[in-house]
Structures are given as C-alpha cells and as structure tokens.
Amino acid sequence: MKKIIAIHWAWDTLLLEHTGYSEEEYVKRLENLIHQEHLGQQSQGTPEAWANIDLVNKKLALAGLRLADLLNETLGKIPTAKLRQDLEKHSQGM
C-alpha cells in the first residue's frame, strides 16, 4: 500500500518539526520576520512577480557551486590517470 503524505500535513508538521521550535515559537519568529522585513507590503502581486528572478538566479548559482564542490571532492579523490581512462572508456561505449 502506498503511503500518501498530504502537502498540508507535511507543511504543518514536518517543516515545523525540522525547525526545532514549538508552534508558538515559530509563529512568533515568522511574525517578527514579517515585521522586520516589511513582508506584508510584498504579499500582493502575481506568481510571476513572486518568482523574483534575482533570487532564482542566486539559488541556481549557489546550487551550481555546491554541485561543483561535491564533484570536485568526489572526483578529486580518483587519480587523474584513472579518471581519464574511465571517461575515455565511457565515451567510447556511447
């Protein structure tokens, strides 16, 4: 039997548990953030406007850097000659 997780349940339960705060503490933190960052003024608009392209670009750039670090760390442990040999073997098989 498949286990189905409702998005609303995941949002309300799993994400809150992940923060390590009680519901009351987390609500207070969010209210403070909304006030400090003047987020209430930004709640209007369209989904297109919400998809702040600068933020998306920053997140994509960060993801690329993290992936590069992971690949460098992983592949960097393989001797260069062995890596070159494996890559050549793989490219010939395509």
C-alpha positions as CSV (number, residue, x, y, z in Angstrom):
1,M,0.0,0.0,0.0
2,K,1.4,3.4,-1.0
3,K,2.0,5.9,1.7
4,I,0.4,9.2,0.7
5,I,1.5,12.4,2.5
6,A,-0.7,15.4,2.2
7,I,1.2,18.5,1.4
8,H,-0.7,20.5,4.0
9,W,0.3,17.9,6.7
10,A,3.9,18.0,5.6
11,W,3.9,21.8,5.7
12,D,2.2,21.9,9.1
13,T,4.1,19.1,10.8
14,L,7.3,18.1,9.1
15,L,8.6,21.5,8.3
16,L,7.7,22.8,11.8
17,E,9.4,19.8,13.4
18,H,12.5,20.5,11.2
19,T,12.9,24.0,12.7
20,G,13.2,22.6,16.2
21,Y,10.8,25.3,17.5
22,S,7.3,24.9,19.1
23,E,4.4,26.1,17.0
24,E,4.1,29.2,19.2
25,E,7.8,30.0,19.0
26,Y,7.9,29.6,15.2
27,V,4.8,31.7,14.7
28,K,6.4,34.5,16.8
29,R,9.7,34.2,14.7
30,L,7.7,34.5,11.5
31,E,5.7,37.4,12.8
32,N,8.9,39.2,13.7
33,L,10.4,38.4,10.3
34,I,7.3,39.8,8.5
35,H,7.5,43.0,10.5
36,Q,11.3,43.5,10.3
37,E,11.5,42.8,6.5
38,H,8.2,44.6,5.7
39,L,7.0,41.5,4.0
40,G,3.3,42.4,4.3
41,Q,3.9,45.0,1.6
42,Q,5.2,42.3,-0.7
43,S,2.2,39.9,-0.3
44,Q,0.3,41.3,-3.2
45,G,1.0,40.7,-6.9
46,T,1.1,37.8,-9.3
47,P,3.0,34.5,-9.2
48,E,5.3,35.9,-12.0
49,A,6.2,38.8,-9.7
50,W,6.7,36.4,-6.8
51,A,9.3,34.4,-8.7
52,N,11.9,37.0,-8.1
53,I,14.3,36.3,-10.9
54,D,17.3,37.6,-8.9
55,L,16.6,35.3,-6.1
56,V,16.1,32.4,-8.5
57,N,19.5,33.2,-10.2
58,K,21.2,33.4,-6.8
59,K,19.8,30.0,-5.8
60,L,20.8,28.4,-9.1
61,A,24.3,29.8,-8.8
62,L,24.6,28.5,-5.2
63,A,23.3,25.1,-6.3
64,G,25.9,25.1,-9.1
65,L,28.7,25.9,-6.6
66,R,27.6,23.2,-4.2
67,L,27.4,20.7,-7.0
68,A,30.9,21.7,-8.2
69,D,32.3,21.3,-4.7
70,L,30.7,17.9,-4.3
71,L,32.0,16.7,-7.7
72,N,35.5,18.1,-7.0
73,E,35.5,16.4,-3.6
74,T,34.3,13.1,-5.0
75,L,36.1,13.0,-8.3
76,G,39.2,14.7,-6.9
77,K,39.8,11.5,-4.9
78,I,40.2,9.5,-8.1
79,P,43.7,9.5,-9.5
80,T,43.8,11.7,-12.7
81,A,45.0,8.9,-14.9
82,K,42.3,6.5,-13.7
83,L,39.6,9.2,-14.1
84,R,40.8,9.9,-17.7
85,Q,40.8,6.2,-18.5
86,D,37.3,5.7,-17.1
87,L,36.0,8.8,-19.0
88,E,37.5,7.6,-22.3
89,K,36.1,4.1,-21.8
90,H,32.7,5.6,-21.1
91,S,32.7,7.9,-24.1
92,Q,33.7,5.0,-26.4
93,G,30.7,3.0,-25.2
94,M,28.3,5.7,-26.2
